[in-house]
Amino acid sequence: MRVAVVAGPDPGHAFPAIALCLRLLEAGDEPVLFTGPRWLDAARAAGISVRRLKGLAPRPTDDDGDAGARIHQRAAHIATENLPELSAMLPDLIVSDVLTAGGGLAAERLGLPWVELSPHPLYQPSRALPPIGSGLAPGDGVRGRARDAVLRTMTARAVRNGQRQRSAARVSIGLPAEDPGPPARLIATLPALEVDRPDWPSNAHVVGPLLWEPTDAVLGLPPGDAPLVMVAPSTAHTGVAEMAETVLEGLAGLGVRAAISTLDTPPERLPEWATAGLGRQDELLTHAAVVVGGGGHGLLAKSLAAGVPVVTVPGGGDQWELANRAVRQGSSLLVRPLTPEAVGSAVQRVLDDKKFAAAARRAADSLAEVEDPVQICHRVR
């Protein structure tokens, strides 16, 4: 089966797409990855056929201050820009990242089946949950359910506006205004990070995190046998700034070692008990006693899948929602705002109380419940 996999260049979305391509390759399929230029060489080196995803650059008419416009208008543009090349490769199926929705629109224009890839929990609204992004647990009892109903009413206008923007974008490229949605959604998270809802969509399948390492390098560890704290600053533009430096200050004097994992330039000055740079995070996690990160789904899922508890320092976007879910699951503590004292205290507490590590292992055990994303793609085809 020939599959076009479409995802933007943000690591939280490009990496799961690359991981899915590798799973498809292992199954004997022919995936072709459409993404930004940053990851093309690495994906090609992993054996994946690649194409540069066109239309990613902002246009003068784009309103990037409006999230709905940014997603839907850009999606229509991306669908149009990449339609000739997608058509020429004669795919049997298109997989489109949830934020790079142009892949799905292009599939509809070509009359092809498509699957949506969501590299995080299911973020569709539910009649039984508070608005996604609030970080709140579902309300309990009459008062709790009433609270959630009021909050849903307050956000309903934004939801309807997003639907209107999507309809307008669809019509602008010759598609019907009403969005039929994909035949299947791959929800690439751990079941432990999901929330029960009575209106779970029948086309949504939890397939477990799709994880890929952008390097084969192994980051050297500081000397000694003190507990290792893996520090991974957020790769999202909404992440907390200067996180690594503040965390190092908070860890000083705790009797731990630190390994700072970063895609970007590491801090220049490091204490002797710390190391920093680009290295395989899956390897670091085999040594780590606790992770400190921004709460983005990629790192959070990778850490919990390895059974390692997390101290989350959430920034914007969906990090607040994810951080609170991990806290309720029992595998994490949340630090906000970030101060050296707060993060140091949280790390010490996680190290001292074994219940956090036990909850992380339970989260890892939930992977036994996931479905196979490749089989779902084959069924849709």
Secondary structure as UniProt FT lines:
FT   STRAND          2..6
FT   HELIX           11..26
FT   TURN            27..28
FT   STRAND          30..35
FT   HELIX           37..39
FT   HELIX           40..45
FT   TURN            46..47
FT   STRAND          49..52
FT   TURN            54..55
FT   TURN            60..61
FT   TURN            64..65
FT   HELIX           67..88
FT   STRAND          93..97
FT   HELIX           102..110
FT   STRAND          114..118
FT   TURN            127..128
FT   TURN            132..133
FT   HELIX           141..172
FT   TURN            173..174
FT   STRAND          184..187
FT   HELIX           191..193
FT   TURN            198..199
FT   TURN            202..203
FT   STRAND          204..206
FT   STRAND          228..232
FT   TURN            237..238
FT   TURN            241..242
FT   HELIX           243..251
FT   TURN            252..253
FT   STRAND          257..261
FT   TURN            272..273
FT   STRAND          274..277
FT   HELIX           281..285
FT   TURN            286..287
FT   STRAND          288..293
FT   HELIX           297..305
FT   TURN            306..307
FT   STRAND          310..312
FT   TURN            317..318
FT   HELIX           319..329
FT   STRAND          332..334
FT   HELIX           340..352
FT   HELIX           355..365
FT   HELIX           366..369
FT   HELIX           373..380
//
